[in-house]
Amino acid sequence: MSGDPTRAVRFRVRVTPRGGRDAVEGVVVGALCLRVAAAPANGAATAAALRLIASELGVPPTTVRLIRGARSRDKMVAVDNLDREALVSRWPDLGV
């Protein structure tokens, strides 16, 4: 585990696998909605979602962790050592 989990920011994510491209669609009902090109088989869509979040936030991929929802479209994600204000400024409706 990398980073400081006591300083992790947690938030909900809704992933649409096989979405044709990797993109953030916005925030709906307090969850970050993502579209990834990967299929859900063998955790590929989840891995793509975590990489996309890291890329969008400009943090190393090792700081983004899945908390729950490995087999679900609805997930809980934590980003270690991230300033909560940075996340809120990027996606104000996220509700962290």
C-alpha positions as CSV (number, residue, x, y, z in Angstrom):
1,M,0.0,0.0,0.0
2,S,1.4,3.4,-0.9
3,G,0.8,6.8,0.6
4,D,-0.8,7.6,3.9
5,P,-4.2,5.9,4.1
6,T,-5.1,8.2,7.0
7,R,-5.0,11.1,4.6
8,A,-7.0,9.4,1.9
9,V,-9.9,11.1,0.2
10,R,-12.8,8.6,-0.5
11,F,-15.5,9.1,-3.0
12,R,-18.1,7.1,-5.0
13,V,-17.5,6.2,-8.7
14,R,-19.9,4.8,-11.3
15,V,-18.2,3.0,-14.1
16,T,-19.6,2.2,-17.6
17,P,-17.4,-0.6,-19.1
18,R,-17.1,-1.0,-22.9
19,G,-17.9,2.7,-23.3
20,G,-15.8,3.1,-26.4
21,R,-13.3,5.5,-24.8
22,D,-11.9,6.4,-21.4
23,A,-13.5,9.6,-20.2
24,V,-15.0,11.3,-17.2
25,E,-18.7,12.0,-17.9
26,G,-19.3,14.2,-14.9
27,V,-20.8,13.9,-11.4
28,V,-24.3,12.5,-10.9
29,V,-25.9,12.1,-7.5
30,G,-22.6,12.5,-5.7
31,A,-20.8,9.9,-7.8
32,L,-18.1,10.4,-10.3
33,C,-19.3,8.9,-13.6
34,L,-16.6,7.3,-15.8
35,R,-16.7,5.6,-19.2
36,V,-13.9,3.1,-20.0
37,A,-13.2,1.2,-23.2
38,A,-12.2,-2.0,-21.3
39,A,-14.6,-4.9,-20.7
40,P,-15.4,-5.8,-17.2
41,A,-13.7,-9.2,-17.5
42,N,-10.9,-10.0,-15.1
43,G,-11.0,-6.5,-13.5
44,A,-9.9,-4.7,-16.6
45,A,-12.6,-2.0,-16.4
46,T,-11.8,-1.3,-12.8
47,A,-8.1,-1.0,-13.5
48,A,-8.9,1.3,-16.4
49,A,-11.1,3.4,-14.1
50,L,-8.4,3.7,-11.5
51,R,-5.8,4.8,-14.1
52,L,-8.3,7.3,-15.5
53,I,-8.9,8.9,-12.1
54,A,-5.1,9.1,-11.5
55,S,-4.6,10.7,-14.8
56,E,-7.4,13.2,-14.3
57,L,-6.1,14.2,-10.9
58,G,-2.4,14.3,-11.9
59,V,-1.4,11.8,-9.2
60,P,0.6,8.6,-9.5
61,P,-1.6,5.5,-10.2
62,T,-0.3,3.8,-7.1
63,T,-2.1,6.4,-4.9
64,V,-5.6,5.5,-6.3
65,R,-7.1,2.4,-4.5
66,L,-10.3,0.5,-4.8
67,I,-12.1,0.3,-1.4
68,R,-15.1,-1.7,-2.5
69,G,-17.1,-2.7,-5.6
70,A,-14.6,-4.8,-7.6
71,R,-17.5,-6.6,-9.3
72,S,-19.9,-3.7,-9.5
73,R,-20.4,-0.6,-11.6
74,D,-20.7,1.3,-8.3
75,K,-17.4,1.6,-6.5
76,M,-15.7,3.3,-3.6
77,V,-12.3,4.7,-4.4
78,A,-9.6,6.3,-2.2
79,V,-6.8,8.6,-3.3
80,D,-3.9,8.8,-0.9
81,N,-2.2,12.1,0.0
82,L,-4.7,14.2,-2.0
83,D,-5.9,17.5,-0.7
84,R,-9.7,17.4,-0.4
85,E,-10.0,20.9,-1.8
86,A,-8.2,19.8,-5.0
87,L,-10.8,17.2,-5.6
88,V,-13.7,19.5,-4.8
89,S,-12.3,22.2,-7.1
90,R,-12.1,19.6,-9.9
91,W,-15.5,18.1,-9.4
92,P,-17.6,20.4,-7.1
93,D,-20.7,18.2,-6.9
94,L,-18.8,15.1,-5.8
95,G,-19.8,15.5,-2.2
96,V,-16.6,14.4,-0.4
